[in-house]
């Protein structure tokens, strides 16, 4: 007897897990505040991250003021300058980028894109947000503590981080910083376990790993990396906290401070650097991989073309994730570690360029002869590719020991990492917000304001950071409160600093336009409907927009195809949603 | 904690042969690890992450021990007890290790009886495991007290490198905290087993989800992990 499937659903496996029973909120508080709905948690994460990010933006303005007009503003003294640098870096890298990509986009997109009702552990997910908020509050408390926040630089290198010469070093600053990091890591672990288990074990019928949108691959790999990298920062924070509070000597060598021999002795400052960068380098890719994934989906959707080399894109993400754990000491070429390490770490660093280049080529080849719609998400995606290539190329300079040593601690490094890790991911974040805002609110963001926002941000970022490369090559050091009339700095460098500062203020001001747009469009934006971009992925196929708690109404979606069926020849539309059965296959199977 | 039901009604689709079949099995829809519940998957991944925490602690300790210019105190002498006028090296640690390893045995039996729905034996064995855990922490407290009275502090000790005290209190303290958390969870879940929450499908206070007997095994995973970590601490800290 021939086994003829009676319906199309028979060609995909039966449901293995019974439908989840969700926690039903019964009051305003449990719906909007102590919510267990991943989408609400995502918005809470995003708003908190953006708010604290604005603080960091203002800090960068203040730093630029000092660099352009040294000594002109009395309230920016050397101590404050270092505090601004430290808080700006720490907030941007951890409390904004990590939290927004994983806590924000991860929470919103993972269940929706995978056809799940929610994260697998909604309660732990909620706790994750509240611990994150607590971490942010402890961090902000540093501004109001006696002595102010720590000014040790975002890398918090000992021994200076806990000495009295550093702002907050023998005050509350460093204690609050480390406590905040520890809280963040505990909170992140709760969320991270959720994301990983949801991706591995909570997908819809038919959603195989190789049908997942690249956004999910990026977020998933980044979360796995975060779960393995944050422990190193956790341990380093705990140990430094003991050095500061109990007077232990994990990282503190014998040291004389203000003519006085301290009680510390025998510790290893380099140990901290190893622990920190074992976290710190994966952290770069924890931010970059979600950006890679999201930008792949933006390009494919807005160029109406399937992503080029999907499998290679997936493997590139995984390989980058794995390699990023064996490159950390390229941040430490000048630290005094064994020079032989430099050779090993330079090699591994340059190998990462291979999978990264595969990704860039595949993005470009996706655009090749695509039906490119220059929508705002697409503009930001293109901006990302250009910026990422730029920042990546200077990365090749800095990955080589002999080139890195003279460039180390110059503005060149600042320009490099702001291009590759600052501007590039921020481009993706903006692109993603313009892309998914209609799903979150049901309305489009305003187009005109969006275009102004893009062009000012994109061109402005280049006007800020391109000159900075030049300053670095001239030898202008980073983290100096005041450059003064030093030999290495011609007067042109000083004018350049004023120019950069003006641009920084302009780009910052453009973000106010973006915030206004986001608030204005909430009520007045054009109604978007459920699928304004005519995209294939599952989050656009929800029965209602914005999706309700539980996402899918009565029946969970069933997935029949990969996420990139754009412009399929012979199809009635130029996109086929992932949950749409294949009529041809159906007739073929029925005829057998 | 999770929806661990196997409701497969049909045979799965045939897999391609060879490596491709292997790959598509791993990448298949809905679940990567078939018949692994969400809770168990979460615990395994958490333990992987926690391994990195303890790994970093132990590596930091080894670095400190190797790079400090001052001599390291001899563990066999420091951790010796005077019994009947004779110094017996590492005797307390040996007993502690024995107790903790035994608790793994009772835990494994509790898991077994849990799946047999034998509420009474499960609860008793879990409480016994918790008791072993409390004994372990108690002996650790005794050891800490003894060392503190002998003048060991996180920042100094009478015998040598200051990092000895720092790493000792930090690592054993962190491990002891893990044991204590485990004891608390064991007691809570033993109470639920005893009450029959997993038979009546009573909903959790916080999560409002139905519990399953599998939570006994998940707690067991954590407990065995904490034991395993102790073996490494024992080897690297006390025997080195």
Interface residues (C-beta under 8 A of the other chain):
Chain A: X10 X11 X12 X13 X14 X15 X16 X17 X18 X20 X21 X23 X120 X121 X122 X123 X189 X192 X193 X194 X196 X197 X200 X201 X202 X203 X204 X205 X206 X207 X208 X209 X210 X211 X227 X228 X230 X231 X232 X234 X235 X236 X238 X239 X242 X246 X247 X248 X249 X250 X263 X265 X266 X267 X268 X271 X275 X278 X559
Chain B: X1 X2 X3 X5 X6 X7 X8 X9 X10 X12 X13 X24 X26 X27 X28 X29 X30 X31 X32 X33 X34 X36 X37 X38 X41 X42 X45 X46 X48 X49 X50 X52 X53 X55 X56 X57 X60 X63 X64 X67 X68 X69 X70 X154 X155 X161 X162 X163 X165 X166 X167 X170 X174 X206 X207 X208 X209 X210
